[in-house]
Structures are given as structure tokens and as C-alpha cells.
Amino acid sequence: MLSVERLEQTLEARPFQYLETTASTNDVAMRWLLDGAPVGSIVTANEQVQGRGRLGRTWYAPPGTALMLSYVLRPAVDDLPYVGMAGAVAVLETIQALGMSGVGLKWPNDVQIDGRKVCGILPEATWQDGTLLGVVLGIGINVRIDFAGTAFAHTAISLEQRVPSLDRAELLAQLAERLDAWTARLSADELFERWRAGLVMLGRPVSITTVTGTITGTAEAVERQGALVVRDAHGVLQRVIAGDIALG
Ligand code: BT5
């Protein structure tokens, strides 16, 4: 069970807000960030009724079945490309620490178990007059969502399909610790190396849907700031900054 009392035990002195239900934890965290939330503050909820993914997509999580959180940070502008990487690596390590195998990253920042999505990540930055005020790092992890009969029956997975009876408050505390560690070292080569090592599609045939069209080819490499380099059917290298990747 998630509750204020339980989270006070696991998160100890960390500033947090727990909401039984909310539209999106990212929105609450963004307001708190603008209101002076300390770096490392966390907003979490038992239910999110307007959870979102990238490009305004919907994030599906029935009440009580997921870990949904938003983590507040104030990175340097130059470190912005690494915020999502830090989230992905922190989740990857938290899940691996549960003893699970088959955990990997789908470019750019999905976490998968055996090719099925277990976690999505949504960093959102806020600016004023060209100055970066901060970032809210939104993370949704499927803990015990039953996907049978949903649109995600074949593409999503929950942690408890592999490890039974997880304690979300404990999981959140473990993850928060990894987030603290990696967001303190956003520009470290080690973060990039861990992210790259976690990526499952390098060297494989892929197709990537971007806002300007679809690119098919072989995922050859990732650049230091996270762009994907794809060799297309004509042998030409294409650089992709954002998109949705699938095995080709
Ligand atoms: C993401 O977007 O994967 C980012 C999801 C971030 C959710 C967290 S929860 C806390 C915080 N507050 C928010 O409002 N959001 C963040 P994207 O890569 O665009 O993937 C979205 C797509 O994943 C959807 O269009 C579905 O196809 C699929 N999807 C939706 N819910 C899913 C789930 N629970 N598990 C696996 N796939 C899902």
C-alpha cells in the first residue's frame, strides 16, 4: 500500500507529496518546482487519471497497480540531454537489483523486460525568458497491471509477472536513491556508457517513426548526447534525435 505514513518510512527526510489521485504527477511536480521544491523532491500518486506519454499520448495505469512519480531537478542547460538517460539507467538498475534478467532499454528511454515495456519516462523542462528553471522527470513503472484484454496485452509487462508481492514504497525509495546518484553526475561518461550498454537494438535492423517520416535500416550507434545513428537501405548514415523505434 502506498500511504503518507509508509512513504515517510521509506523516503525518510526526502521532501515528497503523495496524492491518492491526481491528473498527472508531472503537473503537480512542475507547480511545486516553480514554487521552490528542493532538488530531489518527489510527487507520487496511487492513481493518475490523465497520465501522459510523449507527444500527448496516454499513459495507462489503473489505480493501485503502478509506481508513478515525478522527480524534481535543476540541471545545467548543457546537461538536459542526459536527464532522460539518468531516469532510464536508474530504473534499469533498480529492476536489475530485484534479481530480474532480460531487462534492457529501448531507445531512447523505455525500459523493457524480454522486449515488453515495463516503464516509460517523460522529462519535461520549464523555461522563463530563455533560462532553464528546472526539469520534472516523470517515470511510470508497471508493478501489477493486468494487461490481458487491453491494447497492450502483447507489448507491456508488469514487474510482478516476474517477482511477486513488491512493495511500491520500498521500490520508490530504491529508485530515488539511484536517481539522486545519476542526476548528480549527468555529464559523466559512465552514465552514457551504462545507458548505451543497456540499449537492446544496437546492431539490429530497425524502423523508426519520426515526425517527418519513417527511417528503416540498421541501428549502428548512439551519439554522446543520445541521438541514434541508423544506416539506411542506401548505406547512408541518418541521425535521429527523437522517434519511436521498432525492430525492422
Ligand atoms: C512514455 O511515453 O513512455 C512516457 C510515460 C511516462 C509516464 C509517467 S507516469 C508519471 C508521470 N506523469 C505523467 O503524466 N507521465 C509520467 P511514450 O514513449 O510516448 O509511450 C506512450 C505509449 O506507451 C502509449 O501510446 C501506449 O502505446 C504505451 N503505453 C501506455 N501505457 C502503458 C503502460 N502502462 N505500459 C506499457 N506501455 C504503455
Residues whose N, C-alpha, C, O or C-beta is under 5 A from the ligand:
A	BS01	BT5	S24 T25 N26 Q50 G51 R52 G53 R54 R57 T58 W59 Y60 M68 L69 K117 G120 I121 L122 G138 I139 G140 N142 F152 A156
